[in-house]
Amino acid sequence: MHDDKEIKEKAFEQLKSLSDSELEGTNEIDFEIRLQNPDGATERFTVFFERGFADGKEGWTIRNIIRPDHLEKPENKEDGKIE
């Protein structure tokens, strides 16, 4: 399993590949990150960025990282029940 540092580095690489004009007017953006595990399988992560202002500077921060192995399994639903 990949650690947060690896995931963040890859996500910031993707963010930096976008031009200022592509990000103009955007305050939130997300990327799907794909990293290969030691077994050769591809692991997918979704990284959510948010544009923020602090100390008079503007920048992007990571708001959340979604890891498929940490998602909860949906509960079994009763037949005919709408939720």
C-alpha positions as semicolon CSV with decimal commas, in nm:
position;residue;x (nm);y (nm);z (nm)
1;M;0,000;0,000;0,000
2;H;0,122;0,348;-0,083
3;D;0,170;0,612;0,182
4;D;0,026;0,964;0,178
5;K;0,359;1,116;0,072
6;E;0,369;0,914;-0,253
7;I;0,006;0,990;-0,332
8;K;0,047;1,363;-0,261
9;E;0,361;1,389;-0,474
10;K;0,186;1,230;-0,771
11;A;-0,123;1,450;-0,722
12;F;0,084;1,770;-0,708
13;E;0,263;1,660;-1,028
14;Q;-0,074;1,641;-1,203
15;L;-0,182;1,975;-1,059
16;K;0,141;2,142;-1,175
17;S;0,086;2,006;-1,527
18;L;-0,219;2,233;-1,561
19;S;-0,171;2,592;-1,673
20;D;-0,288;2,893;-1,476
21;S;-0,553;2,958;-1,741
22;E;-0,691;2,604;-1,698
23;L;-0,721;2,660;-1,323
24;E;-0,855;3,015;-1,347
25;G;-1,182;3,051;-1,158
26;T;-1,145;2,703;-1,009
27;N;-1,140;2,667;-0,631
28;E;-1,171;2,288;-0,612
29;I;-1,034;2,011;-0,830
30;D;-0,984;1,637;-0,800
31;F;-0,754;1,387;-0,967
32;E;-0,752;1,011;-0,995
33;I;-0,404;0,889;-0,910
34;R;-0,284;0,549;-1,026
35;L;0,016;0,385;-0,864
36;Q;0,150;0,037;-0,913
37;N;0,184;-0,187;-0,609
38;P;0,469;-0,441;-0,559
39;D;0,252;-0,716;-0,710
40;G;0,218;-0,516;-1,033
41;A;-0,148;-0,430;-0,984
42;T;-0,266;-0,073;-1,025
43;E;-0,408;0,101;-0,718
44;R;-0,636;0,401;-0,767
45;F;-0,676;0,695;-0,532
46;T;-0,883;1,010;-0,565
47;V;-0,724;1,330;-0,435
48;F;-0,934;1,642;-0,373
49;F;-0,762;1,981;-0,381
50;E;-0,892;2,312;-0,254
51;R;-0,757;2,658;-0,333
52;G;-0,697;2,854;-0,017
53;F;-0,561;3,181;0,107
54;A;-0,333;3,211;0,409
55;D;-0,102;3,490;0,517
56;G;-0,180;3,681;0,198
57;K;-0,070;3,390;-0,021
58;E;-0,281;3,177;-0,248
59;G;-0,216;2,806;-0,290
60;W;-0,357;2,459;-0,331
61;T;-0,397;2,221;-0,040
62;I;-0,514;1,863;-0,033
63;R;-0,852;1,839;0,133
64;N;-0,901;1,463;0,115
65;I;-0,755;1,139;-0,020
66;I;-0,997;0,858;-0,098
67;R;-0,843;0,513;-0,066
68;P;-1,051;0,227;-0,206
69;D;-0,935;-0,008;0,071
70;H;-1,076;0,230;0,334
71;L;-1,424;0,259;0,184
72;E;-1,702;0,095;0,377
73;K;-1,901;-0,183;0,218
74;P;-2,262;-0,085;0,156
75;E;-2,515;-0,235;0,390
76;N;-2,744;-0,504;0,260
77;K;-3,074;-0,355;0,156
78;E;-3,410;-0,514;0,206
79;D;-3,585;-0,611;-0,117
80;G;-3,827;-0,345;-0,231
81;K;-3,698;-0,088;0,019
82;I;-3,606;0,258;-0,108
83;E;-3,351;0,459;0,088
